[in-house]
Amino acid sequence: MQARTESPHRVATATSDFCTAHTGLKSNETETASCPECEDIRLVSDDIETFCPECGLVVDENLLDRGPNWTPFDADEKRHVGGQVTVTRHDRGISTNIGRYRDGNGQALSGDKRRQFNRLRRWNSRARFDSKGEKNLAHGLSEIKRIVGVLDLGESIHEQASYLYREAQSGDLLPGRSIESMAAGAVYATCRQQRLPRYLDEVSDAAHVDEGKVRLAYQTFNRELELQVPPPLPVDYLPRIAGEVDAPITLRERAWELCSSTTVEDLTCGRKPASVAAGCLYYATQELDESGSILQADIAEAAGVTAVSLRAVWQALEEHSLRSDLTSSADS
């Protein structure tokens, strides 16, 4: 009489059914090492954590979720989708990337499959751009991404600058102008719209484009697209200047009061806002007897202006303070 043998598949199925019935494991849960508290109990790993089914000890958590990323919350309308649609890429993020040496399961590809994928990758690169305009759009958006990275700007600036560049291309504003200058102009226009203190020479240096061309590109955006650009104020540049010279909090508060006063509003006519902010900060250092720690040349360099412009604002503040003192003494 021959002994009855079972196939390994049936034994594994029976073991899985037994574990499911006694431990409540789901199909996506697997057993790993033993529990450090209960030595004879095997740990269980699911998509979220590794735990002991006996004592409930969580050994590891925040595991990589390898499940599908369903977009809608309704169970009847589940769809498996890719990445988020964005305006920062010419194809709005809806693209195809073909692998080289391994498939989706991590298995190595054979020689025939690699040659087939090489052919598919070649045709995919050729069909990536439908026209010359789309290729120029990809170049401009990549240049915007590079400038934003060099200036360390946020993602909101990146998206809005990309949107402006798309609007410029749709309005036929690119012919006759370089892609690099228009990309830099879009970044600078976005910074002006968001009241972000970035100088024109900074953007031009990051874009490796002449400052005059970037200025013309910004003027084109501002004129043709009718941008709502608020006028720059000294208070917008003050935090940056004070941060670069490492000014104490008392000086920053006093300089902020000066920049927000009505006197400084009259001084902004015909002057750069950065020079007015630098003059207010220097006036605060003289007023609080902190001139030894922060030099006039350091403030002027941080503001991107000359020391002459800084002293002009400081002297105007001094004259206004003197007039105020004489008026108050005459009234008394």
NORJOJO-V899509 format. One record per residue. N is the residue number from 1. RES is the residue in three letters. PHI is phi in whole degrees, 0 to 359 (none if undefined). PSI is psi in whole degrees, -180 to 180 (none if undefined). NEAR is the number of other ideal C-beta (glycine too) atoms within 8 Angstrom. Layout:
# NORJOJO-V899509
n=N res=RES phi=PHI psi=PSI near=NEAR
n=N res=RES phi=PHI psi=PSI near=NEAR
This chain:
# NORJOJO-V899509
n=1 res=MET phi=none psi=125 near=2
n=2 res=GLN phi=274 psi=144 near=3
n=3 res=ALA phi=286 psi=145 near=4
n=4 res=ARG phi=276 psi=130 near=4
n=5 res=THR phi=243 psi=147 near=4
n=6 res=GLU phi=248 psi=148 near=6
n=7 res=SER phi=289 psi=152 near=6
n=8 res=PRO phi=300 psi=-30 near=6
n=9 res=HIS phi=294 psi=-41 near=6
n=10 res=ARG phi=290 psi=-38 near=8
n=11 res=VAL phi=296 psi=-43 near=9
n=12 res=ALA phi=296 psi=-37 near=8
n=13 res=THR phi=293 psi=-42 near=8
n=14 res=ALA phi=295 psi=-41 near=8
n=15 res=THR phi=296 psi=-41 near=8
n=16 res=SER phi=296 psi=-41 near=8
n=17 res=ASP phi=295 psi=-37 near=8
n=18 res=PHE phi=294 psi=-43 near=8
n=19 res=CYS phi=294 psi=-37 near=10
n=20 res=THR phi=292 psi=-37 near=10
n=21 res=ALA phi=286 psi=-35 near=5
n=22 res=HIS phi=262 psi=-27 near=6
n=23 res=THR phi=247 psi=-11 near=7
n=24 res=GLY phi=74 psi=25 near=6
n=25 res=LEU phi=286 psi=144 near=9
n=26 res=LYS phi=269 psi=178 near=7
n=27 res=SER phi=290 psi=-26 near=3
n=28 res=ASN phi=268 psi=9 near=7
n=29 res=GLU phi=259 psi=138 near=9
n=30 res=THR phi=232 psi=157 near=6
n=31 res=GLU phi=264 psi=140 near=9
n=32 res=THR phi=236 psi=-138 near=8
n=33 res=ALA phi=289 psi=176 near=4
n=34 res=SER phi=281 psi=158 near=9
n=35 res=CYS phi=287 psi=136 near=13
n=36 res=PRO phi=291 psi=-22 near=6
n=37 res=GLU phi=270 psi=-47 near=7
n=38 res=CYS phi=255 psi=100 near=10
n=39 res=GLU phi=295 psi=-30 near=7
n=40 res=ASP phi=268 psi=-1 near=4
n=41 res=ILE phi=259 psi=130 near=11
n=42 res=ARG phi=279 psi=140 near=8
n=43 res=LEU phi=287 psi=155 near=13
n=44 res=VAL phi=237 psi=135 near=14
n=45 res=SER phi=241 psi=129 near=11
n=46 res=ASP phi=242 psi=-160 near=8
n=47 res=ASP phi=284 psi=-9 near=7
n=48 res=ILE phi=245 psi=-46 near=7
n=49 res=GLU phi=208 psi=168 near=11
n=50 res=THR phi=248 psi=123 near=11
n=51 res=PHE phi=217 psi=168 near=10
n=52 res=CYS phi=263 psi=124 near=13
n=53 res=PRO phi=288 psi=-12 near=9
n=54 res=GLU phi=269 psi=-56 near=7
n=55 res=CYS phi=261 psi=-13 near=8
n=56 res=GLY phi=83 psi=12 near=7
n=57 res=LEU phi=292 psi=127 near=10
n=58 res=VAL phi=266 psi=114 near=8
n=59 res=VAL phi=272 psi=-39 near=10
n=60 res=ASP phi=214 psi=148 near=8
n=61 res=GLU phi=217 psi=179 near=7
n=62 res=ASN phi=56 psi=46 near=5
n=63 res=LEU phi=285 psi=166 near=10
n=64 res=LEU phi=289 psi=124 near=3
n=65 res=ASP phi=278 psi=110 near=6
n=66 res=ARG phi=265 psi=9 near=4
n=67 res=GLY phi=280 psi=172 near=6
n=68 res=PRO phi=289 psi=150 near=4
n=69 res=ASN phi=264 psi=88 near=6
n=70 res=TRP phi=286 psi=133 near=7
n=71 res=THR phi=276 psi=-59 near=6
n=72 res=PRO phi=288 psi=155 near=7
n=73 res=PHE phi=275 psi=-17 near=2
n=74 res=ASP phi=285 psi=128 near=6
n=75 res=ALA phi=294 psi=-25 near=4
n=76 res=ASP phi=280 psi=-15 near=4
n=77 res=GLU phi=240 psi=32 near=6
n=78 res=LYS phi=293 psi=134 near=9
n=79 res=ARG phi=224 psi=141 near=7
n=80 res=HIS phi=265 psi=116 near=6
n=81 res=VAL phi=237 psi=174 near=5
n=82 res=GLY phi=264 psi=-143 near=4
n=83 res=GLY phi=285 psi=176 near=4
n=84 res=GLN phi=286 psi=142 near=4
n=85 res=VAL phi=286 psi=130 near=6
n=86 res=THR phi=222 psi=152 near=8
n=87 res=VAL phi=272 psi=-4 near=8
n=88 res=THR phi=280 psi=-5 near=10
n=89 res=ARG phi=237 psi=150 near=10
n=90 res=HIS phi=294 psi=-30 near=8
n=91 res=ASP phi=262 psi=13 near=7
n=92 res=ARG phi=60 psi=28 near=8
n=93 res=GLY phi=83 psi=0 near=11
n=94 res=ILE phi=263 psi=86 near=6
n=95 res=SER phi=224 psi=172 near=7
n=96 res=THR phi=237 psi=129 near=4
n=97 res=ASN phi=246 psi=122 near=4
n=98 res=ILE phi=258 psi=128 near=8
n=99 res=GLY phi=290 psi=177 near=9
n=100 res=ARG phi=243 psi=-53 near=7
n=101 res=TYR phi=243 psi=-17 near=6
n=102 res=ARG phi=225 psi=154 near=8
n=103 res=ASP phi=272 psi=-171 near=8
n=104 res=GLY phi=293 psi=-22 near=4
n=105 res=ASN phi=268 psi=3 near=4
n=106 res=GLY phi=87 psi=5 near=5
n=107 res=GLN phi=277 psi=143 near=6
n=108 res=ALA phi=291 psi=141 near=5
n=109 res=LEU phi=276 psi=149 near=10
n=110 res=SER phi=283 psi=172 near=6
n=111 res=GLY phi=296 psi=-41 near=5
n=112 res=ASP phi=296 psi=-41 near=6
n=113 res=LYS phi=294 psi=-39 near=9
n=114 res=ARG phi=296 psi=-41 near=11
n=115 res=ARG phi=294 psi=-38 near=8
n=116 res=GLN phi=294 psi=-42 near=8
n=117 res=PHE phi=292 psi=-33 near=12
n=118 res=ASN phi=297 psi=-41 near=8
n=119 res=ARG phi=294 psi=-42 near=8
n=120 res=LEU phi=295 psi=-38 near=9
n=121 res=ARG phi=293 psi=-38 near=10
n=122 res=ARG phi=295 psi=-46 near=8
n=123 res=TRP phi=291 psi=-32 near=8
n=124 res=ASN phi=293 psi=-39 near=10
n=125 res=SER phi=291 psi=-34 near=7
n=126 res=ARG phi=288 psi=-34 near=6
n=127 res=ALA phi=269 psi=9 near=7
n=128 res=ARG phi=291 psi=-38 near=7
n=129 res=PHE phi=247 psi=127 near=9
n=130 res=ASP phi=278 psi=-25 near=4
n=131 res=SER phi=208 psi=174 near=6
n=132 res=LYS phi=293 psi=-35 near=6
n=133 res=GLY phi=295 psi=-39 near=7
n=134 res=GLU phi=292 psi=-34 near=10
n=135 res=LYS phi=293 psi=-41 near=9
n=136 res=ASN phi=295 psi=-35 near=11
n=137 res=LEU phi=296 psi=-42 near=12
n=138 res=ALA phi=297 psi=-39 near=11
n=139 res=HIS phi=295 psi=-44 near=9
n=140 res=GLY phi=294 psi=-41 near=14
n=141 res=LEU phi=292 psi=-36 near=14
n=142 res=SER phi=293 psi=-35 near=8
n=143 res=GLU phi=292 psi=-39 near=13
n=144 res=ILE phi=297 psi=-42 near=16
n=145 res=LYS phi=298 psi=-39 near=10
n=146 res=ARG phi=292 psi=-44 near=8
n=147 res=ILE phi=296 psi=-43 near=14
n=148 res=VAL phi=298 psi=-39 near=12
n=149 res=GLY phi=292 psi=-39 near=7
n=150 res=VAL phi=293 psi=-41 near=7
n=151 res=LEU phi=277 psi=-4 near=11
n=152 res=ASP phi=58 psi=51 near=4
n=153 res=LEU phi=265 psi=169 near=10
n=154 res=GLY phi=277 psi=174 near=5
n=155 res=GLU phi=290 psi=-31 near=5
n=156 res=SER phi=295 psi=-38 near=7
n=157 res=ILE phi=295 psi=-40 near=14
n=158 res=HIS phi=298 psi=-46 near=13
n=159 res=GLU phi=292 psi=-43 near=11
n=160 res=GLN phi=290 psi=-37 near=11
n=161 res=ALA phi=294 psi=-39 near=15
n=162 res=SER phi=296 psi=-38 near=13
n=163 res=TYR phi=295 psi=-42 near=9
n=164 res=LEU phi=297 psi=-39 near=13
n=165 res=TYR phi=294 psi=-39 near=15
n=166 res=ARG phi=296 psi=-40 near=10
n=167 res=GLU phi=296 psi=-39 near=9
n=168 res=ALA phi=294 psi=-39 near=15
n=169 res=GLN phi=291 psi=-38 near=13
n=170 res=SER phi=293 psi=-30 near=6
n=171 res=GLY phi=269 psi=12 near=8
n=172 res=ASP phi=57 psi=44 near=6
n=173 res=LEU phi=265 psi=-7 near=11
n=174 res=LEU phi=277 psi=-33 near=11
n=175 res=PRO phi=302 psi=131 near=5
n=176 res=GLY phi=90 psi=-2 near=3
n=177 res=ARG phi=230 psi=151 near=12
n=178 res=SER phi=283 psi=151 near=7
n=179 res=ILE phi=293 psi=-38 near=11
n=180 res=GLU phi=295 psi=-42 near=10
n=181 res=SER phi=293 psi=-38 near=15
n=182 res=MET phi=291 psi=-36 near=16
n=183 res=ALA phi=295 psi=-43 near=16
n=184 res=ALA phi=294 psi=-38 near=17
n=185 res=GLY phi=296 psi=-35 near=14
n=186 res=ALA phi=294 psi=-40 near=16
n=187 res=VAL phi=294 psi=-44 near=17
n=188 res=TYR phi=294 psi=-40 near=14
n=189 res=ALA phi=295 psi=-38 near=15
n=190 res=THR phi=294 psi=-40 near=13
n=191 res=CYS phi=297 psi=-38 near=13
n=192 res=ARG phi=292 psi=-38 near=12
n=193 res=GLN phi=294 psi=-37 near=11
n=194 res=GLN phi=273 psi=7 near=9
n=195 res=ARG phi=56 psi=40 near=9
n=196 res=LEU phi=264 psi=122 near=10
n=197 res=PRO phi=286 psi=93 near=11
n=198 res=ARG phi=230 psi=128 near=9
n=199 res=TYR phi=281 psi=156 near=8
n=200 res=LEU phi=294 psi=-37 near=10
n=201 res=ASP phi=291 psi=-29 near=8
n=202 res=GLU phi=296 psi=-48 near=9
n=203 res=VAL phi=295 psi=-41 near=16
n=204 res=SER phi=293 psi=-38 near=13
n=205 res=ASP phi=293 psi=-39 near=7
n=206 res=ALA phi=292 psi=-33 near=10
n=207 res=ALA phi=273 psi=-8 near=14
n=208 res=HIS phi=58 psi=43 near=5
n=209 res=VAL phi=231 psi=150 near=11
n=210 res=ASP phi=299 psi=142 near=7
n=211 res=GLU phi=298 psi=-36 near=9
n=212 res=GLY phi=296 psi=-37 near=6
n=213 res=LYS phi=291 psi=-37 near=12
n=214 res=VAL phi=293 psi=-38 near=17
n=215 res=ARG phi=297 psi=-43 near=9
n=216 res=LEU phi=296 psi=-38 near=11
n=217 res=ALA phi=295 psi=-42 near=15
n=218 res=TYR phi=297 psi=-42 near=13
n=219 res=GLN phi=297 psi=-35 near=8
n=220 res=THR phi=294 psi=-45 near=13
n=221 res=PHE phi=300 psi=-46 near=15
n=222 res=ASN phi=293 psi=-36 near=11
n=223 res=ARG phi=276 psi=-49 near=7
n=224 res=GLU phi=284 psi=-38 near=9
n=225 res=LEU phi=267 psi=-3 near=10
n=226 res=GLU phi=53 psi=58 near=6
n=227 res=LEU phi=288 psi=146 near=8
n=228 res=GLN phi=266 psi=87 near=5
n=229 res=VAL phi=256 psi=116 near=8
n=230 res=PRO phi=287 psi=151 near=7
n=231 res=PRO phi=292 psi=141 near=4
n=232 res=PRO phi=290 psi=144 near=9
n=233 res=LEU phi=243 psi=155 near=9
n=234 res=PRO phi=300 psi=-32 near=13
n=235 res=VAL phi=293 psi=-20 near=9
n=236 res=ASP phi=288 psi=-32 near=11
n=237 res=TYR phi=267 psi=-16 near=14
n=238 res=LEU phi=298 psi=-47 near=15
n=239 res=PRO phi=300 psi=-37 near=8
n=240 res=ARG phi=292 psi=-45 near=9
n=241 res=ILE phi=295 psi=-44 near=15
n=242 res=ALA phi=294 psi=-33 near=12
n=243 res=GLY phi=289 psi=-36 near=8
n=244 res=GLU phi=289 psi=-32 near=7
n=245 res=VAL phi=267 psi=0 near=11
n=246 res=ASP phi=57 psi=54 near=5
n=247 res=ALA phi=282 psi=144 near=11
n=248 res=PRO phi=295 psi=166 near=6
n=249 res=ILE phi=293 psi=-32 near=5
n=250 res=THR phi=294 psi=-40 near=7
n=251 res=LEU phi=292 psi=-37 near=15
n=252 res=ARG phi=294 psi=-42 near=12
n=253 res=GLU phi=295 psi=-42 near=8
n=254 res=ARG phi=293 psi=-42 near=11
n=255 res=ALA phi=295 psi=-35 near=16
n=256 res=TRP phi=294 psi=-39 near=10
n=257 res=GLU phi=297 psi=-40 near=8
n=258 res=LEU phi=293 psi=-43 near=13
n=259 res=CYS phi=294 psi=-27 near=14
n=260 res=SER phi=269 psi=-2 near=7
n=261 res=SER phi=280 psi=162 near=8
n=262 res=THR phi=289 psi=-26 near=5
n=263 res=THR phi=296 psi=-43 near=9
n=264 res=VAL phi=290 psi=-30 near=14
n=265 res=GLU phi=298 psi=-35 near=7
n=266 res=ASP phi=287 psi=-28 near=7
n=267 res=LEU phi=282 psi=-18 near=12
n=268 res=THR phi=287 psi=-16 near=10
n=269 res=CYS phi=291 psi=118 near=5
n=270 res=GLY phi=83 psi=6 near=2
n=271 res=ARG phi=234 psi=156 near=11
n=272 res=LYS phi=288 psi=139 near=7
n=273 res=PRO phi=300 psi=-33 near=12
n=274 res=ALA phi=293 psi=-38 near=14
n=275 res=SER phi=292 psi=-36 near=14
n=276 res=VAL phi=293 psi=-42 near=15
n=277 res=ALA phi=296 psi=-40 near=17
n=278 res=ALA phi=294 psi=-40 near=18
n=279 res=GLY phi=296 psi=-39 near=17
n=280 res=CYS phi=294 psi=-40 near=16
n=281 res=LEU phi=294 psi=-40 near=17
n=282 res=TYR phi=292 psi=-37 near=14
n=283 res=TYR phi=298 psi=-39 near=14
n=284 res=ALA phi=295 psi=-37 near=13
n=285 res=THR phi=293 psi=-38 near=14
n=286 res=GLN phi=290 psi=-35 near=9
n=287 res=GLU phi=289 psi=-36 near=7
n=288 res=LEU phi=262 psi=13 near=9
n=289 res=ASP phi=58 psi=44 near=5
n=290 res=GLU phi=241 psi=25 near=10
n=291 res=SER phi=292 psi=-21 near=7
n=292 res=GLY phi=287 psi=-28 near=3
n=293 res=SER phi=275 psi=-33 near=5
n=294 res=ILE phi=237 psi=122 near=13
n=295 res=LEU phi=272 psi=157 near=5
n=296 res=GLN phi=295 psi=-38 near=9
n=297 res=ALA phi=293 psi=-35 near=7
n=298 res=ASP phi=294 psi=-41 near=9
n=299 res=ILE phi=294 psi=-43 near=16
n=300 res=ALA phi=296 psi=-39 near=13
n=301 res=GLU phi=292 psi=-39 near=7
n=302 res=ALA phi=294 psi=-33 near=11
n=303 res=ALA phi=276 psi=-13 near=13
n=304 res=GLY phi=75 psi=27 near=7
n=305 res=VAL phi=234 psi=173 near=10
n=306 res=THR phi=274 psi=161 near=6
n=307 res=ALA phi=293 psi=-27 near=8
n=308 res=VAL phi=295 psi=-44 near=6
n=309 res=SER phi=295 psi=-38 near=14
n=310 res=LEU phi=295 psi=-45 near=17
n=311 res=ARG phi=293 psi=-30 near=10
n=312 res=ALA phi=296 psi=-42 near=11
n=313 res=VAL phi=292 psi=-41 near=17
n=314 res=TRP phi=297 psi=-42 near=12
n=315 res=GLN phi=294 psi=-36 near=8
n=316 res=ALA phi=295 psi=-39 near=10
n=317 res=LEU phi=293 psi=-38 near=15
n=318 res=GLU phi=296 psi=-44 near=9
n=319 res=GLU phi=296 psi=-40 near=8
n=320 res=HIS phi=293 psi=-38 near=9
n=321 res=SER phi=294 psi=-40 near=8
n=322 res=LEU phi=295 psi=-43 near=8
n=323 res=ARG phi=297 psi=-38 near=8
n=324 res=SER phi=294 psi=-39 near=8
n=325 res=ASP phi=294 psi=-42 near=8
n=326 res=LEU phi=294 psi=-37 near=8
n=327 res=THR phi=293 psi=-42 near=8
n=328 res=SER phi=292 psi=-37 near=8
n=329 res=SER phi=289 psi=-35 near=7
n=330 res=ALA phi=292 psi=-38 near=6
n=331 res=ASP phi=293 psi=-35 near=5
n=332 res=SER phi=286 psi=none near=4
